[in-house]
């Protein structure tokens, strides 16, 4: 009868010894199942993850520890480590490097802009929201190293420090590659934003008046053309006049609002600089 247990093989006993008289020993051979090979996670880790992050940033770090420090939140530090091992010191440095590079960019991009206009443009470009937008475009949100803060707090904390992390990365690039590397990073990520600001930078009435003065024209004159609607909710239609130019009109819930619209209409029509496109 064949043995039904396939993993066990039985050898002959002494009674089953061969004709040559040699005794055979009775032994059992038990086959153990083969160990399963570990399957590594498909998620990129270690050097590969660093290389992917550097590729998105556009800088290969001679000292990768600087990059890791730049994306490490205080909550991720092990006991005994100093707060200076987090992104905070690099953020301080990166904030000032960013201001210097953007100031240089503005100085050369807008040769006719005065100090006031350049200051407003600078403030818009280096604000935390702008830095956070750059960080999002580089995919840095999921790279931030956090400690155990809970799932809900994790998402909120990542978003709240995203702008700081961006500045810290600039600081890390500056320390690792010098001003040229940091300047290249900023120019690559801020040039388009510099030429297309999200919000109007100057009052259109001021822009139109300065342009008129530069042309040797008198101060623009605003006149109410029409007022409609009830007393508690009026709508004004206002025209702005300059000698030699066709009037431009605008409407709004107040005279001042309508005057701004009228000035904006004339600015756009005449191709006046100093507005959103400088």
MARVO-46914 format. One line per field, with one value per residue (C-alpha): x, y, z negated; residue number from 1; chain. Coordinates in steps of 0.001 Angstrom, whole numbers, padded with zeros to 6 digits, always signed. Layout:
BEGIN
east: (X, ...)
north: (Y, ...)
up: (Z, ...)
pos: (NUM, ...)
unit: (A, ...)
! end
This chain:
BEGIN
east: (+000000, +001332, +001902, -000654, +001542, +003666, +006025, +007237, +009477, +010087, +013275, +013510, +013908, +016310, +013633, +013534, +017327, +018663, +020034, +023588, +022946, +023585, +021150, +019283, +018288, +014732, +014656, +012062, +012693, +010290, +010153, +009584, +007674, +009855, +009960, +008102, +010199, +009489, +007904, +009257, +006860, +006465, +006676, +009955, +012182, +015703, +018074, +015483, +013008, +015702, +016612, +012977, +012587, +015799, +014565, +011368, +013288, +015823, +018943, +021190, +022394, +026007, +024746, +021365, +021005, +020276, +017298, +016021, +016303, +014403, +011338, +011386, +008816, +009585, +007063, +009188, +012312, +013317, +013691, +016851, +017230, +017218, +014553, +017356, +017368, +013962, +013184, +012919, +016470, +016535, +013178, +014665, +017552, +015408, +012964, +015735, +017312, +013922, +013434, +016832, +016411, +012867, +013955, +016696, +014198, +011763, +014484, +015437, +011967, +010257, +012727, +009996, +008502, +009140, +010025, +006397, +005282, +008236, +007573, +003965, +005027, +007654, +005177, +002769, +005435, +007058, +003897, +003314, +000431, +002666, +005348, +002734, +001571, +005124, +005497, +002261, +003401, +006589, +004618, +006227, +003033, +003551, +007317, +006980, +008213, +005827, +005569, +002448, -000127, -003260, -004772, -006907, -004197, -001663, -003414, -004017, -000437, +001019, -000984, -000191, +003584, +003773, +004932, +007555, +008835, +009242, +011398, +013389, +014097, +015382, +017658, +018894, +019627, +021473, +023706, +024374, +024874, +025366, +023506, +023563, +021722, +019171, +018627, +018028, +015457, +013588, +013647, +012359, +009399, +008619, +009155, +005700, +004100, +006027, +004543, +001020, +000195, -003076, -004279, -004191, -001047, -001967, -005075, -006037, -006789, -003227, -001799, -003813, -002880, +000856, +000678, -001126, +001486, +004232, +002535, +002270, -001508, -003570, -005063, -007909, -011389, -014166, -017822, -021032, -022993, -025948, -027290, -029881, -031527, -033136, -031617, -030412, -028845, -027733, -025598, -023347, -022067, -018952, -016797, -013135, -011833, -008360, -007611, -007148, -008604, -012109, -013861, -013947, -016883, -017389, -020214, -020231, -022162, -020378, -018830, -015341, -015914, -017249, -014263, -011857, -013626, -013549, -009827, -009209, -011082, -008934, -005740, -006497, -007605, -004518, -002070, -000915, +001836, +002052, -001046, -001024, +001383, +003749)
north: (+000000, +003393, +005919, +008732, +011227, +012536, +014535, +011481, +008722, +005427, +003357, -000478, -001937, -004775, -007329, -005879, -005986, -006904, -010318, -009154, -009211, -005564, -003996, -000871, +001752, +003003, +006781, +009419, +012363, +015260, +017922, +021437, +023982, +026495, +029976, +032654, +035468, +038912, +041223, +044742, +047619, +049295, +052688, +054419, +054744, +055690, +056967, +056547, +058760, +061395, +061334, +061774, +064698, +066325, +065937, +067805, +070525, +070732, +070504, +067531, +067873, +067252, +067045, +065235, +065878, +069532, +068535, +066132, +068853, +071230, +068961, +067812, +069237, +069611, +066862, +064307, +064885, +062099, +062788, +064702, +066332, +070115, +072172, +073423, +069994, +070775, +073061, +076237, +077610, +076881, +078639, +081786, +081704, +080817, +083639, +086226, +084529, +084500, +088206, +089086, +087015, +088270, +091884, +091452, +089917, +092812, +095438, +094109, +093066, +096411, +099227, +101887, +100797, +102973, +101775, +101649, +099448, +097084, +096795, +095790, +093262, +091851, +091491, +089605, +087221, +086275, +085892, +082462, +081704, +082200, +079972, +077324, +077419, +076777, +073904, +072341, +072626, +070752, +068042, +068738, +068206, +064455, +064786, +066651, +064509, +064681, +062898, +061189, +063957, +062066, +061698, +064854, +067007, +065550, +066991, +070372, +070654, +069813, +072593, +075136, +074652, +074186, +077762, +077458, +074202, +075882, +078620, +075972, +074159, +077440, +077794, +074233, +074811, +078026, +076315, +073359, +075093, +078769, +081842, +080776, +077529, +079241, +082006, +079438, +077656, +080880, +082135, +078807, +078855, +082580, +084169, +083385, +084460, +087725, +088624, +087429, +088538, +087291, +090618, +094181, +095778, +099448, +101627, +102129, +105815, +106330, +104440, +106508, +109794, +109006, +107930, +111167, +113262, +111388, +112321, +115972, +115719, +117215, +115159, +112901, +114300, +111987, +112921, +111208, +110249, +108490, +107229, +104458, +102126, +102829, +105217, +102378, +100439, +102842, +102160, +104849, +105268, +107452, +108661, +109676, +112366, +113223, +115721, +114079, +110752, +109318, +109119, +105763, +104680, +102366, +101374, +100490, +100591, +103803, +106697, +105616, +102046, +103329, +105679, +102760, +100761, +103723, +104219, +100491, +100647, +103544, +101868, +098703, +100553, +102770, +100027, +101807, +100050, +099763, +097614, +093838, +093337, +096173)
up: (+000000, +000939, -001824, -001476, -003337, -000533, -002697, -004715, -003244, -005181, -004684, -005263, -008837, -009797, -008961, -005502, -005094, -001737, -000813, -001349, -005146, -005697, -008153, -007166, -009696, -010090, -009531, -008796, -006496, -007075, -004402, -005753, -003677, -001818, -003357, -001466, -000085, -001466, +001011, +000687, +000682, +004038, +002341, +003110, +000060, -000860, +001818, +004579, +002722, +002182, +005860, +006873, +004464, +005723, +009303, +008475, +006684, +009491, +007329, +006548, +002955, +002048, -001550, -001525, -005261, -004484, -002365, -005019, -007656, -005399, -005267, -008918, -011334, -015042, -015849, -013958, -016059, -018409, -022106, -022898, -019506, -019277, -017525, -015299, -013663, -012171, -009225, -011333, -011031, -007304, -006942, -008487, -006027, -003021, -003748, -003370, -000361, +001354, +000630, +002083, +005255, +005929, +005302, +007893, +010331, +009870, +010264, +013693, +014889, +014174, +014936, +014801, +011464, +008435, +004946, +003829, +006703, +006339, +002593, +003238, +005843, +003488, +000621, +002882, +004183, +000865, -001230, -002795, -000449, +002585, +001083, +000305, +003932, +005103, +002625, +003891, +007493, +006523, +004712, +001336, -000677, -001135, -001683, -004984, -007898, -010838, -014171, -015498, -015472, -014440, -010951, -011010, -012555, -010119, -007053, -008701, -009941, -006543, -004912, -007623, -007374, -003600, -002945, -005698, -004210, -000831, -002381, -004268, -000994, +000462, -002571, -002110, +001590, +000697, -001874, +000392, +003734, +002956, +004175, +007832, +007096, +004850, +007412, +010159, +007990, +007226, +010818, +012097, +009718, +009361, +012785, +014135, +010861, +011009, +014390, +013535, +009975, +008554, +007196, +008510, +007171, +007419, +007383, +011063, +010442, +009195, +012162, +014633, +012962, +012970, +016594, +017531, +015735, +017565, +020848, +019850, +019442, +016612, +013790, +015024, +014392, +013169, +013687, +012724, +015828, +014259, +010974, +010934, +008438, +005043, +002530, +000283, +003161, +005910, +008958, +010362, +013903, +014044, +016947, +016825, +019187, +020434, +023225, +026608, +025448, +025688, +022302, +020523, +018368, +015426, +013072, +009379, +006140, +005127, +006991, +005978, +007160, +010485, +010849, +010361, +013044, +015433, +014798, +015369, +018674, +019885, +018636, +020561, +023680, +023797, +022850, +019722, +017727, +013941, +013544, +013260, +016112, +015195)
pos: (1, 2, 3, 4, 5, 6, 7, 8, 9, 10, 11, 12, 13, 14, 15, 16, 17, 18, 19, 20, 21, 22, 23, 24, 25, 26, 27, 28, 29, 30, 31, 32, 33, 34, 35, 36, 37, 38, 39, 40, 41, 42, 43, 44, 45, 46, 47, 48, 49, 50, 51, 52, 53, 54, 55, 56, 57, 58, 59, 60, 61, 62, 63, 64, 65, 66, 67, 68, 69, 70, 71, 72, 73, 74, 75, 76, 77, 78, 79, 80, 81, 82, 83, 84, 85, 86, 87, 88, 89, 90, 91, 92, 93, 94, 95, 96, 97, 98, 99, 100, 101, 102, 103, 104, 105, 106, 107, 108, 109, 110, 111, 112, 113, 114, 115, 116, 117, 118, 119, 120, 121, 122, 123, 124, 125, 126, 127, 128, 129, 130, 131, 132, 133, 134, 135, 136, 137, 138, 139, 140, 141, 142, 143, 144, 145, 146, 147, 148, 149, 150, 151, 152, 153, 154, 155, 156, 157, 158, 159, 160, 161, 162, 163, 164, 165, 166, 167, 168, 169, 170, 171, 172, 173, 174, 175, 176, 177, 178, 179, 180, 181, 182, 183, 184, 185, 186, 187, 188, 189, 190, 191, 192, 193, 194, 195, 196, 197, 198, 199, 200, 201, 202, 203, 204, 205, 206, 207, 208, 209, 210, 211, 212, 213, 214, 215, 216, 217, 218, 219, 220, 221, 222, 223, 224, 225, 226, 227, 228, 229, 230, 231, 232, 233, 234, 235, 236, 237, 238, 239, 240, 241, 242, 243, 244, 245, 246, 247, 248, 249, 250, 251, 252, 253, 254, 255, 256, 257, 258, 259, 260, 261, 262, 263, 264, 265, 266, 267, 268, 269, 270, 271, 272, 273, 274, 275, 276, 277, 278)
unit: (A, A, A, A, A, A, A, A, A, A, A, A, A, A, A, A, A, A, A, A, A, A, A, A, A, A, A, A, A, A, A, A, A, A, A, A, A, A, A, A, A, A, A, A, A, A, A, A, A, A, A, A, A, A, A, A, A, A, A, A, A, A, A, A, A, A, A, A, A, A, A, A, A, A, A, A, A, A, A, A, A, A, A, A, A, A, A, A, A, A, A, A, A, A, A, A, A, A, A, A, A, A, A, A, A, A, A, A, A, A, A, A, A, A, A, A, A, A, A, A, A, A, A, A, A, A, A, A, A, A, A, A, A, A, A, A, A, A, A, A, A, A, A, A, A, A, A, A, A, A, A, A, A, A, A, A, A, A, A, A, A, A, A, A, A, A, A, A, A, A, A, A, A, A, A, A, A, A, A, A, A, A, A, A, A, A, A, A, A, A, A, A, A, A, A, A, A, A, A, A, A, A, A, A, A, A, A, A, A, A, A, A, A, A, A, A, A, A, A, A, A, A, A, A, A, A, A, A, A, A, A, A, A, A, A, A, A, A, A, A, A, A, A, A, A, A, A, A, A, A, A, A, A, A, A, A, A, A, A, A, A, A, A, A, A, A, A, A, A, A, A, A, A, A, A, A, A, A)
! end
